[in-house]
Amino acid sequence: MSKRILIADDEENIRTLYKIELEEAGYIVDLASNGKEAVDKVKENIPDLIILDIKMPVMDGIEALHTIRQIPECKNIPIILFTAYGEYQQDFTTWASDAYIVKSHDMTELKQTIEQLLKK
Amino acid sequence: MNFEAILKFLEDFHRDFYIENKIEAIKSLLKSTNINFAYLIINKQPLEIHKIIDENSNLILADLENNINKEVFQISENEKKIDIYNIQISDEQNVYGWLLISPNLELTEFTKVLKAELTCYLKQTLINQTYLKKAHQLETICLLSEKVSNFYDLKHLLDIVTEYVTKALNSKGTVIRLVNRNSNLLEVMSEYGLDDISIRRYGIKPGDGISGEVWSTKKPRLVIPDTEESKKLLDSKLKIRSLICVPLIFENEVTGTLSVYEKLSDKPFEEEDKIFLEVIAGLVSPLIAYSEALEREQNLTKQIVKNLENLHIITELNKIIMQPRKIDELLFLILTALTFGKDIGFNRAGLFMYNAQTGTFQGMIGVGCEHEYEIQVWEKLPDMTTVQWLELIEKNKIKNESTFNNTIRQVRFDISDFPIIIQILRSGSVYVSMIHERDIIKEKLHVEEYALVPLMGKEDLLGMLYVDNKFNKKPIDENYIRLLQTFASQAALAIENSRLYSEITNANELLKTAKQELLVKEKLATVGEMLTTLAHEIRNPLTAIGGFANIISKKTENPTVRELAEKIYVHASKMDNMFREFLLLAKHNTLSYLSIDINEIILDCIENFDYPNLKNISFVFNKTDNLIVNVDKNMIKVVINNLLKNAIQAMPKGGKIIIETKKENSYAVICVEDEGHGIPSDVLPNIFDPFYTTKFNGFGIGLSISYKIIKQHDGIIYAENKESGGAKFTVKLPLSTKEEAQNE
């Protein structure tokens, strides 16, 4: 059965790009345009994996990460932080995310990480 | 006995003073007796023999010498022995001669009269002779006094004395030695006629040899032949039998000695000659003392004049030297002053600077020539004072072209190579080299005599001034030494001033550089922030563009669309990589240092260098192995890639890129050279400035990023244009201290 992935990003183009790429890879993709929307979507329907952009309006990726982690059912869901910033690389674990990926149009790294996290 | 005959004899005998007539008188007297053998022997050296009567044979000298003190002795005559009777003619003081007769004559009034008359006569003769001699000597003394009373210089006076004394005493030669007050040694001042006698011509200490003994005892000495002392003289280098040495005494102090050597005749020196010499000595001593005093005074006056001149020179030189200026210019001026013209005029002068850390002296600068022929040029310099010359040098910025400069710069020695140095430094004053001793400076500078004077700064030793007169061989005397001493303290002060001056200049330079760097850093920081924000804003759409292009290229079936979409993808990737690189750099995270061979990084960069159209580009990598640096590998890669990219962009038609690594002191040096158009001179000073914008293709943020990275590594980066065209970028990175430790 196909895994469900939630992607939160404020850039519509990015959302579209990832939706196409991940659906192509055989996942069911849900979208959110900011952190708050993402939290709502998670509460509605718990996904198998969440990808959060860090810099988003209303609620940013870090806050969303913390909020989602507080939902009991979501404690062990793999969450990937996802950004254009490079500078946080060393600190991602303290934010209780499972991976940290720098945005790129090259999807290889993202796809590999998703595959690994879902296997666990 | 005939009384009348005696009266007749007395009459004849006293008629005159000539010995021949006296002998005749005795002969007449003896005719009335049976005596057939009679001789008168006068006691002189050698014995003076007068035959009175000898009918059968001649007296043989050997017989006489052996028997002269016997009252009766035998000689052979026609194979029969005859007895000779010896009447000694003497008084209480002296033996004047002997009267030899045969056969025996009774001791009668006759012989008494003969003996008394002969004694009287011979005694008188001796006295006369003595007076004659004295008269002659007095004449000498008179002449000498006359000569010396209008003398004008000591040497001349002494030469007159030695010549007169030699002649007056009929001797081989004469020497006057005077006490040198500085060295306290007796030194030969004048000599006459002694060319073939090796007297001691070097300084004599008190009590040393005959002269030395006379000096210390203040008593004259007479050495006569056939004594122990005479034999010693014969055995010595002197090869003479007799001499007289008298002291020259003035105010109860010995000022010198007067020695006369060997009579030309067979006669030895006598007590009287000694007395004569004492008289001469008494006459000459005050004159010598006076003359010495006069000479000293003259020298003193000369010295004072000279000192005044020197003082003037030094004051004038000071005006020039004490102005703040670069140390090498200053040293050149100081050494020129030491070598120029009549004022000071050493043949060569140089400076050794001292390195306290290593304990070595290094030749820094020299003025003067290395070859004999050059000195003629030197001497033909225009007639002007040292000060005028120095001003000329300054005005025309004359450079030091002395050949000696090259020589002295190659001289370097350790304190331990040159033990005398400790002594020199301790004394702090001028050191003039020893005549017969070899040392490292004589060897290295090929010189026989030189002088060194330490230059003492306020706190430590700065170095040493060196001077010599290699070519004209003028001895480095007291005048020079005094001048050098004064000069050295001035020079030391000037050098220290100049050091201070250059330190201040350096500090100013540092301050300027620091200011500039601060400006660059500020700009970098601002630019960095701006670009960081911009990069983020651009990366999002860029990701989308690249991503969509990728999707299009995969989904389309139209080959043209696929190709174009792929192009978009590639270009988006490039841009993305650029931003990634930049963002990586803009981060304020710490660098992750790693000890690595710089060559490894460069090789990696060259092998994986990714740039469109590398067809006409060739890489030449000349490496020096084992250059371990402690760096962030990725950062240095960024720098190398930037430099390679620059080089390629500078050569649109292709060419060769030469990359070279080498070791320079504690730095690993990387040079990247191209064959392109070089860097315009107006761009060159600002090439690492991030704000500096230029149309000049390719130089932009890349170089200023490189600059920042290299600075973070405590390194240096700079650009220059090669004479052969093309640009050359040089990066210096500190070598890892670990690597240094291994080397040691």
Boltz contact constraints between the chains, C-beta under 6 A:
constraints:
  - contact:
      token1: [A, 11]
      token2: [B, 540]
      max_distance: 6.0
  - contact:
      token1: [A, 13]
      token2: [B, 544]
      max_distance: 6.0
  - contact:
      token1: [A, 14]
      token2: [B, 544]
      max_distance: 6.0
  - contact:
      token1: [A, 17]
      token2: [B, 544]
      max_distance: 6.0
  - contact:
      token1: [A, 17]
      token2: [B, 547]
      max_distance: 6.0
  - contact:
      token1: [A, 20]
      token2: [B, 551]
      max_distance: 6.0
  - contact:
      token1: [A, 84]
      token2: [B, 536]
      max_distance: 6.0
  - contact:
      token1: [A, 84]
      token2: [B, 539]
      max_distance: 6.0
  - contact:
      token1: [A, 84]
      token2: [B, 540]
      max_distance: 6.0
  - contact:
      token1: [A, 86]
      token2: [B, 583]
      max_distance: 6.0
  - contact:
      token1: [A, 86]
      token2: [B, 584]
      max_distance: 6.0
  - contact:
      token1: [A, 87]
      token2: [B, 587]
      max_distance: 6.0
  - contact:
      token1: [A, 103]
      token2: [B, 543]
      max_distance: 6.0
  - contact:
      token1: [A, 105]
      token2: [B, 543]
      max_distance: 6.0
  - contact:
      token1: [A, 105]
      token2: [B, 546]
      max_distance: 6.0
  - contact:
      token1: [A, 105]
      token2: [B, 547]
      max_distance: 6.0
